Amino acid sequence: MNRKSHITLVNGIETSALTIADRGLAYGDGLFETMRVVAGKIPLLKFHLERFERGVHCLKLGPPKTLRREFKRAVDQVLTQLADDTLTDNALVKIMVTRGCGGYGYLPPDKADCTFVCQVFNLPEYPSEYSNKGIQVKIIQHRLPSHPALAGVKHLNRLDQVLASQELNGEQEGLMFDQNNHLIEGIKSNVLVFEGRQVLTPSLENCGVQGTLRQYLVEHAKALGFEIKVGKVDEDRLKAADGVSMINSVFGLWPVLNIRDSDGGHQKFERHNQCKIIQQFLSKQLGFKFFS
């Protein structure tokens, strides 16, 4: 995220200063959430809070419900400031929560003094054809390691995604597999695979990030008229699918038109009918703007 921020707060104070002893910088010891603002509200806030609370429990940053309240307080503060600056319709809020300072080497202190860093950016301006016609994606050679203890959590260590992004050559996204050659996610998104009337999203029990939009769609699938199942998807099953799409809480849904292998081979897809159904639902329920 290299765009200039409109607002930067550290523990509620407007500053960009952060001590070099912070464990988030030293070890990636913390969590983050990136949240889209629509009309002064964060439509998926409930799901961001739930994932953050699970991450707090996983990393043992402190009492999960207490830190959830502090996170919500930080969100309320930055939304109030957004309203004052009339930036409520085109904003992206990123909140990083680190363990703070202390401890001996990797060993954290007995009680964390967490640092809350809040930043506000403009929403990314993606071309409308990404959601309308679709995107090109690439199968990434770098494999995600199996790590069940951290599976689903959005922690600060994103080195796998840093390595994966360097493999892209003009594609809008990459598809990441695990060590057993099972599809897990995109570099910055989750995946939906369409097989006839069935919609499948890869299992994240061993690695990957449980996206908030993915969770929202799984929980609201009945309103769409079909079930979204969680299962294992290898490369053969992926390429045999009727359609594929990428989803995240910032851009919504992008159909996949073309998947490129590392050896240059291509697999083409048509925009699946269920993509439009999901986009219409997301537009109505969460305020996404799609063009058709």
N, C-alpha and C positions, 0 to 999 in steps of 0.2 A: 504494500500500500504506500505508494510514493507521492500521492497527492498532498498538497498543503492542507493542513487541518484548519478548520474555522475556530475550533475550541480545543484546548488541551488542559485537563485538570489532573492534578496528582493529589490524591487524598482530599479532594474537594477544593483545592487551591489552584488558581489559574497560573500554571507554570509548566515548563518543559523539563525542569531539573529533576534528575533521578540519580540517587547515589550509585556509584559504580560497585558498591558492595551488595547491591540488591540481588537476591538469589534468582530472580527472574532473568537477569542479565547473565549471571554467572553459570547457571545450570538449566535455564528454561523451566524453573521451578514455579509453575503457576498455570493459570487458565486464561482463556479469552473468549469473548463472544462478540460477533459482528452483527449488528441489528439494523434492519431497514425501518425508517420512520415514514409513516403515512399520516397526513393530517394531524401531526403532533402526537401520534401514538405509535407504539411498536406492535404490529398485529400479532406477532408470534412470541410476545414477551413471556407468556406462560411456559412455552417450550424452552426458551433460552434459560429461564430461571431453573427449570427442572434439570436441564443438562448441567448447568453450573453447579447446582447442589450435588448432583452425582459426582462431578469432578472434585468438588471440595472433599467429599467423603473418600473418594479414591486416593487423593494425594494427602489426606489427613491435614488439611490446612487449618482446621479449627471446627467449631460447632457448625454443621451445615446450615441449619435454620438461621443461626445468627448471621452468618456470612451472606446468606440469601437476602436477609433483610437489609444488610449493608449494601449489597449489590443493587437492590431495588431502590434504596435511598439515592445511590449514585445515579441511577437511571432517571429518577424523578428530578434531580438537580440539573442534569444536563438537558432534559426535555424542557424544563422551565426556562433555562438560558436560551435554548433554541427558539422558544416562543418569543422571548424578548428580542431576539435577533432576526425574527421573521424567516427562519430557515426550516420550518416544520414540514414542508412538502417535498424536499429534495435532499434528504440527509441520510447519512450512514453513521451510526454510533458504534464505536469499538471500545470495549471495556476489557482491560487486562488486569488481572488480580494475581499478584505474586505473593510469595511467602514473606517477603520483606528481607531483612538482614538477619545475620546471626547464624549460630551453629558452628560446627567444627568440620570444615571441608564439606563433603557431601551430607554429613549428618546434620539434619535441621535442628533448630532450637526446640526445646520442649514445648514452648508456646509461641506460635507464629504471631507476628505483628504485620498483618497483610498490608500491602500497598495496592491502592486502587488507582489505575490510570485510565482516564476517559478521554477519548478523542472523537471529534465530529468532522466528517468529510462530506463532500457532495456525493450523491449516488453516482456510480459509474454510468457513463453514457454508452451503452452497447448499441450497435446497429439493429434496427427493427427486424431485419431479415433473420437474425439469429433465432428469434422466437417465432417468426412467421414461416420462414422456409426451412431453417435448420442450420446446423454447424458441421464442421469437419473436426474429427477427433483422431487421436493417435493412440495405439496400444503402447504403453510405456514399458520399457525393458526393466527398469529398476523395480524390484519386488518389495512389497511391504513386509516387514518382519512380523511374525506372530507374537502378539503381546496381549493375552486375554485380560490382564490386570488393568490395562489402559484402554481397552477396546471401547469405542463409543465416545471417549472423553476428548474434549477439545483443549489439549494442553499446549503450552507455549513452544514445545519442541516440534518444529515443522520441517526438519531437515530432509525427510523423505520427499516432501512436496517440493522443496527447493531443488533437490536433485532431479525429480521428475520433470519439473517445469523447464529445465535446461535441455530436455530431449525434444521439446516441441519445435516445429519448424513451420510456423504459420498457422497451425491448427488452433482452434479456439479452446480446446480442452484435451486432456489425456485420460486414458483409462488405466487404472492401477490394479494390478493383481497381487496376490500374496505368494508366499513361497511354494504353495501347492497348486499354483496356477489357477486359482479361483478369483474371479472378478470381485473387487471390493468396492471401489468408488472412483470418482474422478479426482483430479488434483484439487479442485476447489468445490466439488459438488458430489451429490449422490446419483445413483443410476436407477432408471426404470427400464425393464425389459418387457416387451409386449409379445405374448405368444397366444394368438387367437384372441379370445375374450379375457384371457388371464394376464394379469400384470404382476411382474415379479421384481423384487428389489433384493440385491445381494445381502447375504448374512454378514453381520458385523461382530460375530461373537469372538473372533480372534484378533481383529484389528480394524482400523478405520474409524471415521467420525460419524456419529449418529446425528445427521443433519436435522435441524428443527422442522424444515419443510417436509422432509421424508417422514418424520414422526407424525406431523399433522395429517399428511395424506393417508398414512396407514390407519390412523384413528378415525378418519372421516371418509374412508373408502365407500361405505354403504351409501353415502349421499351422492356419490359419483355413479352408482349403479353397478359397481364391480368390486371385487376383492383385490387388495394388494397383498400378495404373499411374500414372505421372506424365505429365501432358499439359496442354494449354491448354484453358481453360474460359471462354467468354464468357457474357454474361448470358442469351442465348437458350438456350445449352446447359444452363446452370444451371437455368433455369425448366422445361426439358423433361425434367429428370432424374426418376427414380422416387423419389429420396429424397436428403436432404442431412444431414450431421451435422458438428458441431464437435468437435475433439479437442484436449486439451492434457494435460500431465503432472500437473496439479494436480487437475482435475475428471474426467479420463478422457474419456468420450464423452457428448455431448448431442445427441439427434436434433433436427432442425429441423422445426417444425410449420408455421411461417408466415414468409414473407419479405416485408417491406414495402419498397416503393419510396419515394423521396423525395417523389413526388407523391401518396402515400397509397394506391397500388394494392397488392393483396395476392396472393401466390401461396401456396397451401396444399399441404402434403405430408402423407402418411401416414408413420408410423414404419416405416422399412424393416426387413424381416426380418433383414438382415445386421447391423443395429445391435445387436440382441440377441446375435447370435453373437459379435461383437467385444467387447461388454460382458462376456459370460460368460468369454471368453478373458482379458480384462484383469483380471477379478476373480480368476481362478485363478492367473495368472502374476505379476501385479503388486500384488495386494492391494487393488484398488479395491472400494469398497462401492457396489453399485447395488441399486436396488429395482425389482421387476417385479411 
